[in-house]
Amino acid sequence: MDPSGLDSIPLFAALPRKERSVVAAHADEVRLEQGAHIVDEGHLAYELFVIKSGTANVMHDGEVIARVGPGDVVGEVGVLKTHTRMATVIATSPIEAIVMYGPELTALKGSMPHVWAELERLVEERTAN
């Protein structure tokens, strides 16, 4: 993907250009239609998504527990901690997102520990209950 696509994403915006280029080499962009299931509760977790545009509902046991939009990360708990999805995320509008798969994330862990640490912080924040 084009590294400039990361400029408006809070998780990556503060990174130097060289580091954004490395992240971009390990990421893909996807477009999802309204109503698409981004992730499904209970399923195997092998990727995370960073929403560039659009919105989605986060649901647990069939109940909306959060709404996410541009800049939000979804799927990180499953990829980094539980290996299964803890919630279902359904697009409430068309979505453009960045997707990163487990092996790519692991590659970044060694080369950019500060990005990995931010993802771990998000996981801890969301699982603190």
N, C-alpha and C positions, 0 to 999 in steps of 0.2 A: 504494500500500500504506500501511498505518497505520505512522507513524514509530515507535511503541512496539515494533513487531516487530523493530527494530534494536537495542534496548536490551541484549540478551544476546549480541550478535555482537561479538567483540573488535575487529574492524576498524572498527566504527562506534560502539561503546559510549561511548568517551571524547569523542565529538563533542558540541558543544553542541546543545540541542534544535532550534534553528533549522537547523543544518547537517544533522541527522538528517532533518528534514522535507524538505530539498532532496534528499537521497539517496533518500528514500522516494518522492519524485515521479518519480525516474528508475529505479525498480525495480519488479519484480513478484514475487509469490509463486507458487511452483508446488509441487505434490504429485506425487511419483513413487512407483510401486509397487516392491516388492522385485523385483530382476532387471532393472529398467529401465536402459538405457544412458543415462547422463547426457551423456557425450561419447564419441566414437569416434575412436581413433587414425587419423591420416591425413585426417580430414574437415576441411572448412573450419571455422574458429573465428570465431564472431561473437558469442558471449556467454560470460559467466562465471557461476558459481554459488557462493553462500555457503550452506553447509549449516546450517540451523537445528536440525533434529533428524534422527536416523537415521544410518546408516553406509554406507560404500561401499568397494569395493576399487579401487585404481588399478593398472592393468595396462599393461605395455609388452611388446610382442612375445609376448603371451599369458601372461606371468608376473606374478603379484602383486608389485608393488614398494612399495606403501604401503597403509595403511588410513586413511580419513578419516572425520570425524564432525563434530559440532556445532562451529561456529565456523570450520571449515576452508573455504578458498577452492579451487575447482577450475576449470580452464579459463582461468586468467589468462595462462599462458605463450602459448597460442595467440592470444588476443585482443590482448595487448600486444606480443608479440615475433615469433612465427613465422607467424601467420595460419592455421596448420593445427594440428590436435590432435597432441600429442606422446604421448598415452596414452589408454587407454580407461578410463572410470570407470563401474563397475556397482554399483547400489544393492544392498546386502546386507540391507537392511530398508526399510520404507517411509521416504521422505525428504520433509521439508518444506525448501524452499530459497528463497533470494532469487536472482532472476536479473536480471542487468544486461547489456544489449546494447551493442555497440561505440559507437554514437552517443551513448548516455547516458553511458558512461564518458568519452568525449571531452569532453562538456559539463562533467563534473565536474573534468576536468583543469585547466581555467582557474579555476573557482570554488573548488575545494578541492584545491590542489596537495599538501597533506599526505596526503590519502587516496590520490591518484595515486602519490605517492612510496612509500607503504607497499605498494601493489600492485607497483610496480617492484622494491621490495626483495624481495618474495616471488618474483618472476620471476627475479631474479639468484640468489637462494638456491637455487632449484630447477634452474637451468641451469648452476650453477657447476662441475659435474662435468667 
